[in-house]
Amino acid sequence: MRSFTYIRSPGNLSSKEKDIEKHMEVIENKLWLGDLSVEDLMQEFGSPLYVYEEDTIRAQYRRLYESFPGVSLQIHYAMKANPNPALLKILLDEGAWLDAVSPFETKLAREVGFLPEHILFTGNNIPLSELEYGLEEGLLINIESLSLLEEFGKAHPGKELSLRINPGMGSGHHAHCITGGPRSKFGIYYDQLDEIHEILTRYQLKLTGIHAHIGTGILEPEPMLEALDMILTITHQFSGLQFVDIGGGFGIPYRPEQSLLNLPELGAQISRKFLQFCDAYGTSLDLKIEPGRYLMASSGTLLATVNNIKKTPDYQFVGVDTGFNHLLRPALYGSYHRVCNASRMEGDEESMVLAGYICESGDVLTHNSEGMTTQFFPRPRLGDRLAILDAGAYGMAMSSQYNMRNRPAEVLVTQGKARLIRKRETYQDLIRGFVF
Ligand SMILES: Cc1ncc(COP(=O)(O)O)c(C=O)c1O
């Protein structure tokens, strides 16, 4: 018998929550992803396992694209969120451009088929040589420091570039995720516009765009709109531009009680302000955005197997065959990822700590901003499969081989069919670089 339950908010879906389409069902008390049972997926591909759903990625892309009426919009996917080529191909097919931060990211993007002029290269604290690599490859160059701008101008007068500006404010779900304001290392601070003008004039550099990215995991429109006003004020100080790039940061509701970012409303407000700005500026500019999390997070699920269950006077620990080596966000930011017992979705829920298999006390997947915490889910038995939701962005991308643990395989589910898109690492993969 099939019962269809939406996992994020069982039994009680608001129309807003329906907006993120996750193809998850509960069938005979077990979790299915994209028409495939978690158990079958793990039997076929092993444990632990990252699973992505293609339809979710496409739906999120289209939702974003349709939210900015009337503007010439370019969506640069922030490939740092998840650079798997199979996922990049989906976004290429949808018409995405890219935000890349390192030469190897751009190399991979080119191999996948992205055009160089569709890749905005925004490194942080990079040497001139990386910008020169970008120039040779024909990428869009985005510079984020005065000293690098000076060096670049001296070596390559007359070239085109855009500038990353710190608009003096930031926002994000954790201090580490705020990328604007006086405590941020990113961009040229907005009070240094005179210096920028001097350098641009001295080396006859052609400024094509203004870029800013204030943070990530933003669920309220206000900080984005406030930053937009600031960015547009700054943009007005420069003539002859082709685009304004307002970065990424669009959040998704990880917690069941969180609401979706009201994207249609935010997009409409951004578009209105931007079109008014273009009128005042006297030219119709392109608007760029750089979403990472919004496109990828909800498409991905990390699946793991229960190895251990133990009790202390304070907690009940469930030990699994994954950890912060595969999903760092909880340990790094205190981030929440909903945990489901995929082997018994309904049952008496108990308060449990989900602990990883890495030899560190901090290797816990149920964290909050204060540290370790618990989540309620049906008490597992050894061998049960657990699903850690919304792990598609900054999950596998931030993974490591700590404790000489290999990275999991990755699988893409498309219309009820799963295919391997990254092999599970082997011992040979782990030791490849060692010189014995
Ligand atoms: C310059 C830049 N653009 C875009 C992004 C993507 O942010 P998000 O995943 O929140 O959309 C980042 C993330 O760090 C970034 O540094």
The ligand as a MOL file (V3000), in Angstrom:
LIG
                    3D

  0  0  0     0  0            999 V3000
M  V30 BEGIN CTAB
M  V30 COUNTS 16 16 0 0 0
M  V30 BEGIN ATOM
M  V30 1 C 30.6970 35.3200 -4.4310 0
M  V30 2 C 29.6580 34.3310 -4.0760 0
M  V30 3 N 28.5590 34.2370 -4.8440 0
M  V30 4 C 27.5830 33.3240 -4.5640 0
M  V30 5 C 27.6850 32.4750 -3.4980 0
M  V30 6 C 26.5800 31.4790 -3.2610 0
M  V30 7 O 25.8990 31.7120 -2.1000 0
M  V30 8 P 24.5440 30.8930 -1.7960 0
M  V30 9 O 24.8920 29.4680 -1.8370 0
M  V30 10 O 24.1250 31.3530 -0.4670 0
M  V30 11 O 23.5620 31.2830 -2.8490 0
M  V30 12 C 28.7910 32.5460 -2.6570 0
M  V30 13 C 28.8880 31.6560 -1.4880 0
M  V30 14 O 29.7480 31.6690 -0.6890 0
M  V30 15 C 29.8120 33.4860 -2.9590 0
M  V30 16 O 30.9080 33.5910 -2.2000 0
M  V30 END ATOM
M  V30 BEGIN BOND
M  V30 1 1 1 2
M  V30 2 1 2 3
M  V30 3 2 2 15
M  V30 4 2 3 4
M  V30 5 1 4 5
M  V30 6 1 5 6
M  V30 7 2 5 12
M  V30 8 1 6 7
M  V30 9 1 7 8
M  V30 10 2 8 9
M  V30 11 1 8 10
M  V30 12 1 8 11
M  V30 13 1 12 13
M  V30 14 1 12 15
M  V30 15 2 13 14
M  V30 16 1 15 16
M  V30 END BOND
M  V30 END CTAB
M  END
